[in-house]
Amino acid sequence: MARLVECIPNFSCSKEKDEATYNALVETAKSVPGCTLFDAQTDGNHNRCVFTLIGSPEAIEEVAFQLTKVATERIDMNHHKGEHKRMGATDVIPLVPQSKDVTVEECVEMSKRLGQRIWDELKVPSFLYEDSATRPERRNLATCRKGEFEGMPEKLLQPDWAPDFGERKIHPTAGIVAIGARMPLVAFNVNLATSDVEIAKKIAKVIRGSSGGFRSCKAMGFMMEDRGIAQVSMNMVNYEDTPLYVAYEMIKALAERYGTYVLDSEIVGLTPAKAMIDCAEFYLKARDFDCHNQIMEYHLLDMQG
Amino acid sequence: MARLVECIPNFSCSKEKDEATYNALVETAKSVPGCTLFDAQTDGNHNRCVFTLIGSPEAIEEVAFQLTKVATERIDMNHHKGEHKRMGATDVIPLVPQSKDVTVEECVEMSKRLGQRIWDELKVPSFLYEDSATRPERRNLATCRKGEFEGMPEKLLQPDWAPDFGERKIHPTAGIVAIGARMPLVAFNVNLATSDVEIAKKIAKVIRGSSGGFRSCKAMGFMMEDRGIAQVSMNMVNYEDTPLYVAYEMIKALAERYGTYVLDSEIVGLTPAKAMIDCAEFYLKARDFDCHNQIMEYHLLDMQG
């Protein structure tokens, strides 16, 4: 199988506000052999664009650097306005293993080499976040980004907030970047047969890791206005650590305890096949199932790799 | 995505009994660009070998013909002995769609072109079976093969048994071949918490298509001597027609009716990811899930194709 890493860099630039820079980033994303620009999204209100790149670890490491170089040269954060929180021209570089023989640990090593190179060659400092984090409070991107570009010069002088790479001051125009490895994330929402949003909020509190629930589950309770029902909205940040069926079964039990039931669920966007296949294995009680050897598509990927 | 068809031709030849012919077949299997010899199994007792090839529809059609040519030239069925039932040097050529954009119908067309060419160029007649069958009783390979090589000359003279391609007489040394398209088959066994094999047999009878159950489910009740439990052993011949969870849930209900329950299950060998993902979708009640667009691996296959 081809060894594959996904990179989803976010830049403080939009096609709507600065088409030339956006195009330069797209061109750069397409210029490195061994990786593919899978998707490019731009949002004028956020004044931000998000690329999805997939390729070999080596190609991804190279394209992430080259993109950061272009963003550093072309984007001036002193003039950036947008609804989305941001702290740098290249705001965040997530690295995600996407084939069975690439580990999160390998992506952590990539993030560290990238941070070093971005400092050495571009003089842009960085925080390591998620699984690359060097201290617990840096796992969370929002915590790293708090204060945004404008507040960073002061934040970097605080005892706990020296960058992981670089000096205690931002790049004058490109700010600072967060780089981190993580497992593929599955956005998984479970809808309840009730209009009482408090039930969804209570359930979310029980199941999310931050309040004592499942370690790799982030959850919030919402009202879905269009359907008039309450929803437990989750980010499953490591589906091997906390499988989807574990969260689902717990929600089912808690819904019953509050006098309601699960109406249906939603998988939002992309998911690795294994996050779903693990559920089939659980519900069918499949004994000794060897996902990587028994699923045809993994062999097809092997053949083509 | 690469358009992929799987072909699993069976030849009346084994490495153990005729290594030169076996090697010639392996060489031929590897000689056609655009397809890969994924697996080659040989059985001396059966005096038979089974190849698994995956490639583009065009490459698979070509390699299937070239293999049949070699088998026709080198194997004399008048001297073939083996435990497995057989009617030809090339005994059977199954064609299976293995990517989302290849249909069974397309494989049916392939099987017909192959049958015509094998008759035109090699003078080997053929039956079309499974989804390629031209009459209901020919769907079943065992029915087509009944009488084997030795009984075929007489069988072909019966009113109902003219070959689909070729005249009413076998090739003098290569016999006759069955060619057919089918969906990928999933071997799925469900184990019961009972040593009473009669319960497994009763359940099998209810769920299998041939006795009024699910159309694309073949089922038998067995005793698993090593574990001392009864098993419902199934071939799911079209997992979109009869999904795995449908068979599983029905077995669960019937087991309860007979005072027992499902202990566990087994998926034997390869399965397409979708057969499992459809189960996850069912058990998680996933609303509007679009398997081909939301599963990362399908996109990875697209990218590499």
Interface residues (C-beta under 8 A of the other chain):
Chain A: A2 L4 T36 F38 I54 Q98 S99 P184 N191 L244 Y245 Y248 V262 L263 D264 S265 E266 I267 G269 L270 T271 P272 A273 M276 I277 D278 C279 A280 E281 Y283 L284 K285 A286 R287 D288 F289 Q294 I295 M296 E297 Y298 H299 L300 L301 M303 Q304 G305
Chain B: A2 L4 T36 F38 I54 Q98 S99 P184 N191 L244 Y245 Y248 V262 L263 D264 S265 E266 I267 G269 L270 T271 P272 A273 M276 I277 D278 C279 A280 E281 Y283 L284 K285 A286 R287 D288 F289 Q294 I295 M296 E297 Y298 H299 L300 L301 M303 Q304 G305
